[in-house]
């Protein structure tokens, strides 16, 4: 599938842009039944958000986030039954070298933003010295990134119903995934090449 990333700009969301990212995340998750209207998201405060801005309209049309907390508090580690060897492997990682990629959503019709959002968030994680991210991915998204983006997230535990859909706990190796998600120069603000600060 061709990704038209030229129509979008990807960036870390700060200030008012962060507020718009959280609003879009909540709105889309409520629309698809992943989040009830009165839900208090325990991960908002400890997260960095990334957005896709549509160049022609300057609208925020996609969002994802990195949850930057201790391993044992991350959603995938805390809420899923992980395979014992995977759990032990995660626990042996140096503190601060993993995070959780989540809250990935977009406005309908903007098919080109998933790769750019993921690449921007992962490049940011790499600048923080991280080597991998955990994810609890909706089944449909899990199969989509494998089929259309060529990614191969490693399943690390048993899938379960979580926030409105069946989610699959997995891990993405940051450097490998960035190679697969290579974006054209200039598509990301604050990142000159995947994994390197501008």
C-alpha positions in Angstrom: 0.0 0.0 0.0 1.4 3.4 -1.0 1.7 5.9 1.9 1.2 9.5 0.9 3.2 11.1 3.7 3.8 14.3 1.7 0.3 15.5 2.6 1.1 15.4 6.3 3.6 16.8 8.9 4.4 14.7 12.0 5.6 16.1 15.2 5.8 16.0 19.0 2.7 17.7 20.4 3.4 20.4 23.0 1.2 23.1 24.5 -2.1 23.6 22.7 -1.2 21.0 20.2 -0.9 18.4 23.0 -4.4 19.4 24.2 -5.7 18.9 20.7 -4.0 15.5 20.5 -5.6 14.3 23.7 -9.0 15.6 22.5 -8.7 13.7 19.3 -7.6 10.5 21.1 -10.6 10.7 23.5 -13.1 11.6 20.7 -12.0 8.8 18.4 -11.8 6.2 21.2 -15.3 7.1 22.4 -16.6 6.9 18.8 -15.4 3.3 18.4 -16.3 2.2 21.9 -12.7 1.9 23.3 -13.4 4.5 26.0 -16.6 5.5 27.9 -17.4 9.3 28.0 -16.5 9.7 31.7 -13.2 7.7 31.5 -10.3 9.1 33.4 -7.2 8.1 31.5 -4.4 7.2 34.0 -1.7 7.4 31.3 -2.3 11.0 30.0 -0.1 12.7 32.5 2.9 10.4 32.0 2.8 10.5 28.2 4.3 12.4 25.2 1.9 12.8 22.3 2.7 12.9 18.6 0.4 14.3 15.9 -0.2 14.2 12.2 -1.1 17.6 10.8 -2.8 17.7 7.4 -0.7 20.2 5.4 -3.6 21.7 3.3 -5.9 22.3 6.3 -3.5 22.4 9.2 -5.9 20.1 11.1 -4.7 17.5 13.5 -5.8 14.3 11.9 -3.9 11.6 13.7 -2.3 10.9 17.1 -0.3 8.4 19.1 1.6 8.6 22.4 4.6 7.2 24.2 3.8 6.3 27.8 7.0 7.0 29.7 6.7 5.3 33.1 8.3 2.5 34.9 8.0 -0.9 33.2 5.7 -2.5 35.8 3.2 0.4 35.4 3.0 0.2 31.6 -0.5 -1.0 30.3 0.8 -4.1 28.5 3.0 -5.2 31.3 0.4 -4.4 34.0 -2.8 -5.7 32.4 -1.8 -8.7 30.3 -0.8 -12.2 31.0 2.7 -12.2 29.5 4.6 -15.3 28.6 7.0 -16.1 31.5 10.2 -15.9 29.3 9.1 -12.6 27.9 8.3 -11.1 31.3 11.7 -12.2 32.6 13.4 -10.6 29.5 11.6 -7.3 30.0 12.5 -7.3 33.7 16.2 -7.6 32.8 16.2 -4.5 30.7 18.0 -1.4 31.9 15.5 1.0 33.4 14.4 3.7 31.0 15.1 1.7 27.8 11.4 0.8 27.1 8.1 2.6 26.9 4.6 1.9 25.6 3.4 3.0 22.2 -0.4 3.6 22.2 -3.4 5.8 21.6 -2.9 5.4 17.9 -5.9 6.7 16.1 -6.8 8.9 13.1 -9.6 10.8 11.5 -11.4 8.6 9.0 -10.1 9.0 5.4 -6.5 9.8 6.4 -4.9 6.5 5.5 -1.4 7.8 5.2 -0.7 8.8 8.8 -0.1 5.5 10.7 3.5 4.9 9.5 4.4 8.6 10.0 3.0 8.7 13.5 4.7 5.5 14.5 8.1 6.5 13.0 8.0 9.9 14.7 7.2 8.5 18.1 9.8 5.7 17.8 12.5 8.2 16.5 11.8 10.3 19.6 12.1 7.2 21.8 15.4 6.4 20.2 16.7 9.8 21.1 15.9 9.0 24.7 18.0 5.9 24.6 15.2 3.4 24.3 15.5 0.1 22.4 12.0 -1.2 22.3 8.3 -0.3 22.9 5.5 -2.4 24.3 2.1 -2.2 22.7 -1.3 -3.7 23.3 -2.6 -3.6 19.8 -6.2 -4.0 18.6 -6.4 -7.2 16.5 -7.3 -5.2 13.4 -4.4 -2.8 13.7 -2.0 -5.6 14.5 -2.8 -7.4 11.3 -2.9 -4.2 9.3 0.6 -3.1 10.2 1.9 -6.5 9.4 0.1 -6.7 6.0 0.4 -3.0 4.8 3.5 -1.7 6.6 5.6 -4.9 6.6 6.1 -4.7 10.4 6.6 -7.8 12.6 5.6 -7.0 16.2 6.6 -9.8 18.5 3.7 -11.3 20.5 4.7 -11.5 24.1 1.5 -12.8 25.8 -2.1 -13.8 25.6 -4.6 -11.6 23.9 -7.6 -10.4 25.9 -10.5 -8.0 25.9 -9.2 -4.6 27.0 -10.8 -1.2 26.5 -13.5 -2.3 24.1 -11.7 -4.8 21.8 -9.4 -7.8 21.7 -5.9 -6.6 22.1 -2.6 -8.4 21.4 0.4 -7.7 23.7 3.5 -7.2 21.7 6.9 -5.5 21.4 8.5 -3.5 18.6 12.2 -3.3 18.3 12.8 0.5 17.7 15.8 0.4 15.3 14.3 -2.4 13.1 10.9 -0.8 12.9 12.4 2.6 12.0 14.3 1.0 9.1 11.0 -0.4 7.9 9.1 2.8 8.3 11.6 5.1 6.6 9.8 8.4 5.7 10.9 10.9 3.1 13.1 13.8 4.3 11.2 16.7 5.9 8.1 14.7 6.9 9.0 14.9 10.6 9.6 18.0 12.6 12.6 17.8 15.0 13.9 14.5 13.5 16.4 14.7 10.7 16.5 10.9 10.1 14.8 8.0 12.0 16.4 7.8 15.4 18.6 10.9 15.2 17.8 14.2 16.7 17.8 17.2 14.3 
